[in-house]
Amino acid sequence: MGKMRKAMILVLVAVMVVSGFMMARRNLELKKEEVEYARLQKEMKKEAAAKAKEEAAKREAEAAVMEKDEAAPIDETEAGPAYEAPQALLDKMATHPDCIGWIDIEDTNIHYPIMQNADNEYYLHRNADGEDSISGCIYMDSNHDISGKGLHTIYGHHMKNGSMFKDVVKFADPKYMEVHQNITIQAADREISLKPVYCYAGKADGAYRQTLESHGQVVQFIMDHTDMEINTDDLYVLVTCSYGSTDERTYLYCVPDEG
């Protein structure tokens, strides 16, 4: 009896040691990814601030010229400054060819590169370097094109530490959505300003993997899933786990902000 008890204690100790090791390893992995994302976020914010400062200075200079020469004709057809992707994003794309853009939701914890791979589940449990990862990456469905119109489904884990797409579930609260209206996606060739219009929790739905090739298909897709009639040919849906019930997901509908 004593030997059996000792054996059981040894087994329990071994289990505790292995569990502790696994937990420590997981925390180290999460910390490493957190540091890398923080570095990228800092670089992106720094570039955005510099660009905003440059554009403000340009506007002030133009205003000064107009004030000095009020008789000068105003060219109302002049286009704004051409889009230039942040260098930090271009560098990320150069070292990680699967990186197709960057998503930022103002006043949330969502500021991440967007990945995409022919294997739609490749980044579900892999980081940008292709290494095993609990949190995975934010990634766009392999059937969708960030440079085209139609449906764009973007996935991300609901992490307990507040990272990845955990904040997406907060949009189910209308008051939260009302004060979090600024969503930006930056790609290599363009910047996409979005606004959230609808959020709900429901079962995992393969329909979000289909391609929509026309304005009518997009409008009908939104109507079928939300009962809302929204006139758009471009729809972005952010998807994450809900944990409200088995196999439940939260879906956040976003459309181009024409304002």
C-alpha positions in Angstrom: 0.0 0.0 0.0 2.9 2.3 0.9 4.6 1.7 -2.5 1.4 2.4 -4.3 0.9 5.6 -2.5 4.5 6.7 -3.3 4.0 5.8 -7.0 0.8 7.9 -7.1 2.6 10.8 -5.5 5.4 10.5 -8.0 2.9 10.5 -10.9 1.2 13.6 -9.5 4.5 15.4 -9.1 5.4 14.5 -12.6 2.1 15.7 -13.9 2.5 19.0 -12.0 6.1 19.5 -13.3 5.0 18.8 -17.0 2.0 21.1 -16.6 4.1 23.8 -15.1 6.6 23.5 -17.9 3.9 23.6 -20.6 2.3 26.7 -18.9 5.7 28.4 -18.7 6.4 27.6 -22.3 3.0 28.9 -23.4 3.5 32.2 -21.5 7.0 32.6 -23.0 5.5 32.1 -26.5 2.7 34.6 -25.8 5.2 37.1 -24.4 7.5 36.8 -27.5 4.6 37.4 -29.8 3.3 40.3 -27.7 6.7 42.0 -27.9 6.9 41.6 -31.7 3.4 43.0 -32.2 4.1 45.9 -29.8 7.2 46.7 -31.9 5.2 46.7 -35.1 2.4 48.7 -33.5 4.8 51.3 -32.3 6.4 51.7 -35.7 3.0 52.0 -37.4 1.8 54.7 -34.9 5.1 56.6 -35.3 4.7 56.7 -39.1 1.1 57.7 -38.8 1.9 60.5 -36.5 4.7 61.7 -38.8 2.4 61.6 -41.8 -0.4 63.5 -40.0 2.1 66.2 -39.0 3.4 66.4 -42.6 -0.1 66.7 -44.0 -1.1 69.4 -41.4 2.0 71.4 -42.3 1.1 71.2 -46.0 -2.4 72.4 -45.3 -1.1 75.3 -43.3 1.3 76.2 -46.1 -1.5 76.1 -48.7 -3.8 78.1 -46.5 -1.1 80.8 -46.1 -0.6 81.0 -49.8 -4.4 81.3 -50.4 -4.6 84.0 -47.7 -1.7 85.9 -49.3 -3.2 85.8 -52.8 -7.0 85.6 -52.3 -7.5 86.2 -56.0 -5.7 83.0 -56.9 -8.1 80.4 -58.5 -8.9 77.4 -56.4 -8.7 74.0 -58.2 -11.5 72.0 -56.6 -10.7 69.0 -58.7 -7.2 68.6 -57.2 -6.8 65.1 -55.8 -5.6 64.5 -52.2 -2.1 63.1 -51.6 -1.5 59.6 -53.1 -1.7 56.7 -50.7 1.7 55.4 -49.5 1.8 52.3 -47.5 3.7 52.7 -44.2 7.3 51.5 -44.5 6.9 49.3 -41.4 4.1 47.4 -43.3 6.1 47.2 -46.5 9.0 45.8 -44.5 6.7 43.2 -42.9 5.4 42.2 -46.4 9.0 41.9 -47.7 10.0 39.5 -45.0 6.6 37.7 -44.7 5.1 37.3 -48.2 1.8 36.1 -46.7 1.3 39.5 -45.0 -1.3 41.4 -47.1 -2.2 44.3 -44.8 -2.7 45.8 -41.4 -5.9 46.2 -39.4 -6.5 48.9 -36.8 -9.6 49.6 -34.8 -9.3 52.8 -32.9 -9.4 52.7 -29.1 -9.3 48.9 -28.9 -6.5 46.3 -28.7 -6.8 45.4 -32.3 -3.7 46.6 -34.2 -2.3 43.7 -36.2 -0.9 42.6 -39.5 -3.3 40.6 -41.7 -2.0 37.3 -43.1 -3.3 35.0 -45.9 -2.4 31.6 -47.1 -3.7 29.1 -49.6 -4.4 26.8 -46.7 -7.2 28.6 -44.9 -6.3 27.2 -41.5 -2.6 27.7 -41.8 -2.5 30.7 -39.5 -5.1 29.4 -37.1 -2.4 28.1 -34.8 0.8 29.6 -36.4 2.5 32.9 -36.0 3.7 35.0 -38.9 7.0 33.0 -39.0 5.0 29.8 -39.4 5.8 28.6 -35.9 3.3 26.9 -33.7 1.3 29.5 -31.8 -1.7 29.4 -29.4 -2.9 32.8 -30.5 -2.2 32.3 -34.2 -2.6 35.4 -36.5 -5.3 37.6 -37.8 -5.9 36.3 -41.3 -8.1 36.8 -44.3 -10.0 33.9 -45.8 -8.1 32.2 -48.6 -11.0 32.6 -51.0 -11.1 36.4 -50.7 -9.0 39.2 -52.3 -8.1 42.3 -50.2 -7.7 44.3 -53.4 -11.1 43.4 -54.9 -14.7 44.1 -54.1 -17.1 41.6 -52.5 -16.9 39.6 -49.3 -13.8 39.8 -47.1 -13.8 37.5 -44.1 -11.1 38.1 -41.5 -10.5 35.6 -38.6 -8.9 36.0 -35.3 -8.8 34.2 -31.9 -10.6 35.4 -28.9 -7.7 35.4 -26.4 -8.2 35.6 -22.7 -5.3 38.1 -22.3 -7.2 40.6 -24.4 -5.2 40.2 -27.6 -6.1 39.3 -31.2 -9.9 39.6 -31.8 -11.2 39.5 -28.3 -12.5 43.1 -28.5 -14.7 42.1 -31.5 -17.2 40.6 -29.2 -17.7 43.9 -27.5 -19.3 45.3 -30.6 -22.4 43.2 -29.8 -23.2 46.1 -27.4 -24.8 48.9 -29.5 -23.3 51.6 -27.1 -19.8 50.2 -27.6 -20.2 50.1 -31.4 -21.5 53.7 -31.4 -18.2 55.0 -30.0 -15.9 52.7 -31.9 -16.6 53.6 -35.5 -13.1 54.0 -36.9 -11.7 50.8 -38.5 -8.8 51.1 -41.0 -7.2 48.4 -43.2 -4.0 49.3 -44.9 -2.9 47.3 -47.9 0.1 47.7 -50.2 -1.8 49.8 -52.7 -4.7 51.4 -50.7 -6.2 52.4 -47.4 -9.7 51.2 -46.6 -11.8 53.1 -44.1 -14.6 51.0 -42.6 -17.4 51.5 -40.2 -19.1 48.7 -38.2 -22.8 48.3 -38.9 -24.0 45.1 -37.3 -22.7 42.4 -34.9 -24.2 39.1 -33.8 -23.3 35.8 -32.3 -24.3 32.6 -34.1 -23.1 29.2 -35.1 -20.0 28.7 -37.3 -21.1 29.3 -40.8 -19.3 28.1 -44.0 -21.3 30.7 -46.0 -18.6 33.3 -45.0 -16.1 31.5 -47.2 -18.0 32.0 -50.4 -17.1 34.7 -53.0 -19.5 37.4 -53.9 -18.9 38.8 -57.3 -21.6 41.5 -57.7 -23.2 44.4 -55.9 -26.5 42.5 -55.8 -24.9 39.4 -54.3 -23.3 41.5 -51.5 -26.6 43.2 -50.7 -28.5 39.9 -50.7 -25.9 38.3 -48.5 -26.2 41.0 -45.9 -30.0 40.9 -46.1 -30.0 37.1 -45.6 -27.8 37.2 -42.5 -29.0 40.4 -40.8 -32.3 41.5 -42.3 -30.7 44.8 -43.1 -30.7 46.5 -46.5 -27.3 48.1 -47.0 -26.3 49.4 -50.3 -22.7 48.3 -50.8 -20.6 46.1 -53.0 -17.8 45.7 -50.4 -18.3 43.8 -47.1 -15.8 43.0 -44.4 -16.7 40.5 -41.7 -14.5 40.1 -38.6 -15.0 36.7 -37.0 -14.0 35.3 -33.6 -15.1 32.7 -31.1 -17.9 33.8 -28.7 -17.8 31.0 -26.0 -21.5 31.6 -25.4 -22.3 28.0 -26.6 -20.6 25.2 -28.5 -19.2 26.3 -31.8 -20.5 29.8 -31.5 -18.9 32.7 -33.4 -19.2 36.5 -33.2 -19.6 38.2 -36.6 -18.9 41.9 -37.0 -20.1 43.5 -40.3 -18.2 46.4 -41.6 -18.7 48.5 -44.8 -16.7 51.3 -46.4 -17.1 54.6 -44.7 -18.1 57.0 -47.4 -18.1 59.9 -45.0 
